[in-house]
Amino acid sequence: MSFFGRRPTVGGYWGTRVQSSQEVAQTMRAFLDDLEAIDPGLALPWVSTAEFDKVPADLSVDGLVRIFEHSRSKEMGYSDTPGPGYDVDLSPEDGTARRIIARVGGLETSAPNSVRVSLPTEKDVPPELRRLLEPDVGDAIMKVIVKHWEPDRARWSIGDYLDLQPRVRGQIQVGWETYFHSGVTFDRSALPQSAAVEELPTGTLIRLGDKPMEVDAADIVAVRAALGYPV
């Protein structure tokens, strides 16, 4: 079993995209606004892990600029040259297992640029937040990631699904929902019966049924085969 096991994460990933702190702060603020519109459980007084006193972070555009610039400052071991990108790691004050992690605006070196929204597991989610695991919420989070960050690929997944797939550079990892940009080809006839295909303005979204936490392993493997990967 994966270290992450049943923890759901919705993540978008892309290659080199060098941006200013102002650009990524404006995108992040618009992204957070759309997350808040999806569900009250995503409208939080987020705390930045960069703030040791654990007070709510200033997530205005100016506040985000300060967080991003600090993340790649000389104090954090970086120079003023373009390339490293910017980091932010947000979690709720109450400690409930939700998290937003962004590594954006830089070169793709050992890891891609990415934005991830982590959700509670079935075991640690309080009853009033169980709706965050519903398919309509997960689908909406996926689409605002695609809308604001324009990733090359994205997925709603849990560790158990990722355990079914080798980690090969350049391959798309498949989840309950899997997005890839328009330049990726796949064999629709090879998709499993559970698959629904939705064309978005910038790419394709494949959804495997309506139970995000209960996708059959065979369906994950079938989507990989449709993408032309050895299975």
Protein Blocks (a to p, Z undefined) as FASTA:
>chain_A
ZZklmaccdddddddddddfklmmmmmmmmmmmmmmmpmklmccdddfklmnopacdfbf
klmmmmmmmmmgfknopafbehjbpadddddfklpacdddddehiacfkbccdddddddd
fklpcfklmmmmpmklmmmmmmmmmmmnopabdcdddfklmmmpccdehiacddfbdcdd
fkbccdfklpcfklccdddfkbccddehjbfklccfklmmmmmmmnopaZZ
